[in-house]
Amino acid sequence: MGQPAIVENKPGAGGAVGAAEVARAAPDGHALLIGVTSSNAVTYSLNPKLPYQPKDLAPVLLVVSAPLTIVVGPSVQAKNLKELVALNQSLNHGSPSPSTW
């Protein structure tokens, strides 16, 4: 970039603290956010009253792609995601399941 850079870590609220600060910054290209799905999509979908909206941020560069994988042990009777969701819904436990979303 040809100039010094100052890194300020702004943790908190699932990335929303730093994202809000960058969204409020002047659009001069000097404030950048290393955002992840939590600060750019998930946090906003859980709390749409955040002081910013994802559209307030413009993507510049993809730094990393980290696909997620669901893995189960061989004793689990589900052979695909649909069967795993159905199995989860049939269990009586305290964790959230798609049926409670």
C-alpha positions as CSV (number, residue, x, y, z in Angstrom):
1,M,0.0,0.0,0.0
2,G,3.0,2.2,0.3
3,Q,2.0,3.7,3.6
4,P,2.0,2.7,7.3
5,A,-1.0,1.0,8.6
6,I,-2.5,1.0,12.1
7,V,-4.3,-2.1,13.2
8,E,-7.0,-1.6,15.9
9,N,-8.7,-4.7,17.3
10,K,-12.3,-3.9,18.1
11,P,-13.8,-7.2,19.4
12,G,-17.3,-7.5,20.8
13,A,-20.8,-8.4,19.9
14,G,-19.9,-11.0,17.4
15,G,-17.8,-8.6,15.3
16,A,-20.5,-5.9,15.3
17,V,-18.4,-3.4,17.3
18,G,-15.7,-3.2,14.7
19,A,-18.1,-3.5,11.8
20,A,-20.1,-0.6,13.1
21,E,-17.0,1.6,13.5
22,V,-15.9,0.9,9.9
23,A,-19.4,1.5,8.6
24,R,-19.4,4.9,10.3
25,A,-15.9,5.8,9.0
26,A,-15.4,8.2,6.0
27,P,-15.6,6.3,2.8
28,D,-12.1,7.2,1.8
29,G,-10.6,3.7,1.7
30,H,-8.6,4.2,4.9
31,A,-10.8,2.1,7.2
32,L,-10.9,-1.6,6.4
33,L,-12.7,-4.4,8.2
34,I,-11.5,-8.0,8.2
35,G,-15.0,-9.3,8.5
36,V,-16.3,-12.8,8.7
37,T,-19.8,-14.3,8.3
38,S,-20.6,-13.5,11.9
39,S,-20.1,-9.8,11.6
40,N,-21.4,-9.5,8.0
41,A,-24.5,-11.7,8.0
42,V,-25.3,-13.7,11.1
43,T,-25.1,-11.0,13.7
44,Y,-27.3,-8.7,11.6
45,S,-29.9,-11.4,11.0
46,L,-30.1,-12.1,14.7
47,N,-30.2,-8.4,15.6
48,P,-31.4,-6.2,12.8
49,K,-31.3,-3.1,15.1
50,L,-27.5,-3.0,14.9
51,P,-26.1,0.5,14.2
52,Y,-25.1,-0.6,10.7
53,Q,-26.5,-2.8,7.9
54,P,-24.4,-5.2,5.8
55,K,-25.1,-3.0,2.8
56,D,-23.1,-0.2,4.6
57,L,-19.9,-2.2,3.9
58,A,-18.5,-2.9,0.5
59,P,-16.5,-6.1,-0.2
60,V,-13.0,-5.4,-1.5
61,L,-11.0,-8.7,-1.2
62,L,-11.6,-12.3,-0.3
63,V,-8.9,-13.2,2.2
64,V,-9.8,-16.8,2.9
65,S,-12.5,-19.4,2.2
66,A,-13.2,-21.9,4.9
67,P,-15.9,-24.4,3.9
68,L,-17.7,-26.1,6.8
69,T,-18.1,-29.8,7.1
70,I,-20.5,-31.8,9.2
71,V,-19.0,-35.0,10.4
72,V,-20.6,-37.8,12.5
73,G,-19.4,-41.0,13.9
74,P,-20.0,-44.4,12.2
75,S,-22.6,-45.3,14.9
76,V,-24.9,-42.4,13.8
77,Q,-27.7,-43.8,11.6
78,A,-28.0,-40.7,9.4
79,K,-26.4,-41.1,6.0
80,N,-27.0,-37.5,4.7
81,L,-27.9,-34.1,6.1
82,K,-31.7,-34.6,5.7
83,E,-31.5,-37.8,7.8
84,L,-29.3,-36.1,10.3
85,V,-31.8,-33.2,10.8
86,A,-34.6,-35.6,11.1
87,L,-32.7,-37.6,13.7
88,N,-31.8,-34.5,15.6
89,Q,-35.5,-33.4,15.7
90,S,-36.5,-36.8,17.0
91,L,-34.1,-36.6,20.0
92,N,-35.2,-35.1,23.3
93,H,-32.4,-32.8,24.3
94,G,-31.8,-29.2,25.2
95,S,-29.8,-27.9,22.2
96,P,-31.4,-25.9,19.5
97,S,-32.6,-27.8,16.4
98,P,-34.0,-26.5,13.1
99,S,-37.5,-27.3,14.4
100,T,-37.1,-24.5,17.0
101,W,-35.7,-21.8,14.7
